[in-house]
Amino acid sequence: MTHALRRRRAGTPGLIATALTLGSLLAVVGCSAPGGSTAASTSAAAGAATSAGSTATAASGPVDCGTDPVTMKAYFETGFPLPKDLTDEFTKQYPNVTWDIREDQFAVITQNAARTLADSPPDLIRLPQLSSLAADGLLKDLDGYAASFGWDAWPESQLSQLRVAEDGTRGSGPLLAMGLNFSMTGVFYNKELAAKAGITAAPTTLAELDADLQKAKDAGIVPIAQFNGGATGGLAFPLQDLMAVYGSPTDINDWIFGKSGATIDTPANQQAAQHLKKWIDAGFFADDINAMDYATMMSRFTGGESLFMFNGDWESGNLDKQMPGNVGFFLTPPVESGGAQAAMSAPLTYGIAAGAEHADCAAFFLNWVATNQTARDIGVTVGGSHPMGPADAYMPTVEAGSVTAQTLEAGAKVGQDNGAMDFIANANGSIYAKSWTPQLQSLVAGQQTPEGLLTSVQADYVADQGN
Amino acid sequence: MASPLTSVRSDTAPPPPVPTSRRRARRARRPGAWLGWLFAAPAVVVYAVFVLRPLLLTVQYSFYQWNGIGASTWVGLDNYRRVVTDPELYGSILNAFELIVFFSFIPVILGLLVAATIRRIAESRLAVVARTVLFLPQVIPLVSAGIIWTWLLSSRGLVNQLLDLIGLGGTTRAWLGDFDTALPAVGVIGAWVLLGLCTLLLLAGMSKIDPGQYEAARIDGAGAIREFFSITLPSLRAEISVCITLTVIAALASFDIIYISTQGGPGGSTMVPGLQIFYLAFSDRRIGAASALAVALVVLVLVVVIPIQRLAKDNTA
């Protein structure tokens, strides 16, 4: 008895702490399963917003930014001047619209997108992988706007990648995002180094490319310094290009879009992976690519330290500035000369949050980017890529012989050959960091076979669909 | 504020029934005790809201399958089952244990040697310089340290240049991009960061040792090595245990150095639980699995650290 009492008294201050702890414990245990109620209200709000948006655009006249002062909330990607230049120009033309812009690296946006869209919905956001966001009803359905602005009259290939069906597959269903332009990848080369290695023209077949790589190596030049370190496996660029050389871009798209029964582990893709392995074994890549990030790759290329670089036309403007007249560009050549060519080509994706305050103005801006002459100029000279919009729309003239001119030309070829593919890293939210990257790094280190690489990625893909 | 609280307390408290407990009871009833808690209240509230609540929420989330936004599903212990069966998850824990060698053993052993050396030259200016240089990594943010070391260890970095210079050109490589060397390379960065902390802690411990003991030992004919093992080492038990505890936690819960230098690559060879939790929660959006791994990590740290504490206490008693 005494003992018990004594303990009780001595423990009085401790009791308060215990009570506080218990209080918070109860607060936690008292609340229901995480996300349950919030999710219901969020998706309800999203649904309401979507239908309101659609009906408003269909019924109530022009969609624009009005004349009252509007502050647009935007979330952009650091390191790319294009969106900022576009919003500046837009404010010049529509002075009542000002921009409140937050910028982050793409990887950070990827990690933040869902919570940002749910908690503080921006009017305009650079979007990572779409389908995981679509499932939670976080993005505004843009079909109503598409109808009122006439986007549906544009070439369908521009918008199909931005559609997500209810079952999570892409390529069909409601339009959930728009592009500021569409980018495309291929191979850049240093003209001076090419001449040094005795290469006089861009290769027209895969065999010629193989020969050129060997020539560079024989001349003591690093043929390709491709980034493949950290969480970003840059060998996915040449791998996907090779996949399109050996197989059909449609099959690759089906896999990325999540069509049922699609697999990446096909005989054609195995040939592509084996070809990549052949390049690795032949020493065509710098020996430290597994420790190389994107910035290092760029500085090695612009510093004249490697002949080739698999990269996208978003660098065209930059390369024209840094190495004027010294850079060439070609699409990965087909097996036989004159064959169809394909490339990773995807819209620079921007979306509107389901709960955005100024959705109409954001949609008006996206339409302006594609149709306004000055905006299209900016899209090409700053963004280096082809603007979105109707096939016969105004195209700015670019300096002949510049890389930008070459990439635009290559873009037209891909369009003709119907060879646009999304990036294999976009199949789902985690496939790039958790599957492609470690597998490609293992392939470089000789710890994975080309066949095993595709089998593993496919297994991860299936596992993620099950989740 | 204190008086009404005290009066309430004295109303409700029964009188102490036996004399033996009177003194203790009186101490508990003193107004000062309440006042003390009043001062601590803001900290307690902040601690409860920002430390205890997230901790408990993490435990709660670990029983659900949840993407962080939509509806969640109760899955019981499934997430924990995955932690122990999925090689990707327990593999990261094994990597963390390998890091203990670099983050803990090397800094503590080197720290002892360095501190003993500095103590012997305590009067010279060199000792001050050595102490400052060794402690510098503690002042530099880990992110900067990670970036600097990424340059040093790159294929054309200083480390490889030095190896070339002394004729070991054959061993040069991209240390952080090689499957065999990435984890040890990350470990070296950790050892570099933690060596200064251990040295300083141990040096402080050594300064408390009575110089008379050394004098006596020297009169008995003991050399530097004998002094170290017979006097210095046994006197530093408490400091060594603090060093080991801190560095083992740093190894098991490592995140920043690895996020900056390798991001878990190449091919997951430097993946640690801290980074894995981050990827699970933000890339995969599997909050439940991330929470389960986080809880497992907390338990693991306690399981490793508590025996170290016990051991140190038993020995000093």
Interface residues (C-beta under 8 A of the other chain):
Chain A: M1 T2 L5 R6 R9 A10 T12 P13 I16 A17 L20 T21 G23 S24 L25 A27 V28 V29 A33 P34 G35 G36 T38 A39 A40 T42 S43 T110 Q111 N112 A114 R115 A118 S132 A135 D136 L138 G229 G230 A231 A286 D287 D288 I289 N290 A291 M292 G429 S430 A433 K434 T437 P438 Q439 Q441 S442 V444 A445 Q447 Q448 D464 N467
Chain B: A13 P14 P16 P17 V18 T20 S21 R24 A25 A28 R29 A33 G36 W37 V44 V45 A48 V49 L52 R53 L56 L57 Q60 Y61 Y64 Q65 W66 N67 G68 I69 G70 A71 S72 W74 S154 S155 R173 A174 W175 L176 G177 D178 F179 T262 Q263 G264 G265 P266 G267 G268 Y279 F282 S283 D284 R285 R286 I287
